[in-house]
Amino acid sequence: MEDIESELVEIRTKCEKHIAHSRLISCSSTLVRVDLLSDRPNRTLTVCLRFPTDYPRCSILVELKSRGYSDKLHAELTRLMDNYARDQLGEPQALPVLRFAQQYLLDNPLCVCLDEIKQLRQDMKKPDLSTDDVVSQLKLRQRTSCVELIARGGRYVYRVTAAVPDDYPSRSVELRGVESDLPTVLVRYLVGQSREIARQCVEPPLRLNKDELAHFRPVRSLYRTLKFCLEATRDFHRELCPICDKPVLQAEPEAVVLDENADAFVERVYCGHLFHQGCLKHYLAEPPFPKGGKLCPAKRRHPRSDAQTYMDKQRSTVTGVTAAGSLKRSDDGTCGIRLAHDRWVVNVKTAEARWAQKQARQRELEEVVDFLQ
């Protein structure tokens, strides 16, 4: 008992002075409670220490609590602290164990998103057979608190780094350092959409009422953003043009068409589907020209569609939207969302006029040929 009392005195005098950013909550023979990293609300770890009857001949009892760390992290760190305490048998253990826990948190800042990292690695275990069993990679940069994703789809690679802020998950991850050999239109989509996903994790929607706004809580953004980049990159090289039913991307990144006026140039429309530019132009220019514009002929809805957001903004004019703004299902099983693209905003009358002009020119050429024959 005298050993415990003398150690309690040492804890009271040295804990907050010798362990930076710690706060002593309680210190008695029944419980020592200390908050580590108390200056970081989302990363504060509460350590509860209890002295067994035969202390210090056996290790001190450790219990961890926090809001920001997962149960898996608690279990793993508790195991490490128990092992460290066993190395201190016969000596005061409380302060050394607290220092060990503090240093572990400082050396491993990414442990705040341990579950998300493990889930991402689990998602990467299934190899992509089209890349000769070369799978995507996840690299951890503990010193800079960054997670680097190297996503692969076919021969294509998308590399992005997610920086985890100190106040995560109250603030979303910051995506930076993007490198890819995908076409520019797809890279822009991946960058923009992943940043939007991260933003939505921490910022409430604009149309929430006061009660909903009061109950809004930020959610973790690392897994959601990198999972999106991983799945999209894996799928791009498999997508077929809905018009010609051929792969939209060339098999080799070196063969990607960069000329925006070329027929093989890749275009992505608001419903999410990819088209060859030449195929899309031909489809839009050919009759029939239904009221409201042509619908996407793809065989199914795209899992990563911008259509819902886009249609909500133009609810009254877009085909395939109910009065409440929800998407209707196409009767024939196709995508059924109106084709729309920033570069081609063509109304029905203009399309019909262009088609009539084209047919008139064709008839003139046929008459000339007949006359010459």
C-alpha positions, 0 to 999 in steps of 0.5 A: 500500500505504501508503494501505491501511495508514493506513486500517487504522489508522483503522479499528482506532481509529475503527470501534467508537467512531464506528459505534454497535453495531459490532464489529470482527472482523478488520482486515488488508490482506487482509480487514476484517470488521465486524459491524453491529448486533451488539447485535441477533442477528437483525439483525446484518449482517456486512460483509467488505471487501477492497482491490483492487490499485489501491485507492483509485483503484477501489472497495472490494470488498463482501461481506455475510453474515447470518442474518436478512436475505434474499439479495435484501437482500444483493444490493440493499444490496451494489449500493447500497454499491458505488455509494456507494464509487464516489463516494469514489474516491481517498479512504478508503472503508471507514469511509464504506461501513460507516456507509452500511450501518449507517444503511441498516439503521437507516432501513429496519428492515422490510428484515428481512422484505423477502421476505415483503413482496414476496410479499404484494405479489405476491399482491395484484396480481390485482384483485378484479373485484367491487370495480371493480378496487380491490385490497388495499394494503400500507403500510410504516411504517419509523419504527415498524417496522410493516406495514399491510394493507388487505384488500378483499373485495367492498365490505368492508374489513379493516385491520390493522397488524403490528408487527415486533419487534427480535428478529424472527423469534424473536418473532412480529409483533404485530397491532394497530389492527384496523378493519373493516366486516365482521360482528363474528363474522367480525372476531373470527374474523380477529383470533383466528385470525391471532394464533394463526397468529402464535403457532404460528410461534414457540411449539412445540406442547405435545405435542413430545417432547424431541428434537422440542423441541430441533429446533424453530425459530421461523419467520417470521410476517409473511407467514403472518398477513397472507396469512390475513387477505388471503385470508379477507377476499377470500372472505367476500363470495363465500360462499354459505349451504349451506342457501339457497345465497344469499350470506351477506353483504349486498352493501353493508356498510351493510346488515349485520344486527347483530341477533343474533336476526335470521334474516339474522344471519351465523353461522360454525360450527367447520367454517368455513362461514358460515350465515344464522342462520335457515337454520341454526336451521331445518336443525338443528330438522328431522329426521332427527336422526342419532346424533352430531348433524347434519353440515354440508351444504356441498358441500366442505370449507372451506379455513379450518376450525377443525374439526381443532383442535376435533375433536382435543379431542373425538376420541371423541365427534365424527362424522367422526374416525378413531381416530387423530384424522384427518378422514374424507372424506364419501362424498357429497362434502359437508363432512361435519363435525359442525355445532357452535357455541357458541350451539347445543349440542343433543343428539339427544334434545333435538332429537327432543323439540322436533320432536315438540312442534312436530308436536304443536302443528301437529296441534292447530292443524290439528284446530282448523281442521278443527273450525271448518270 
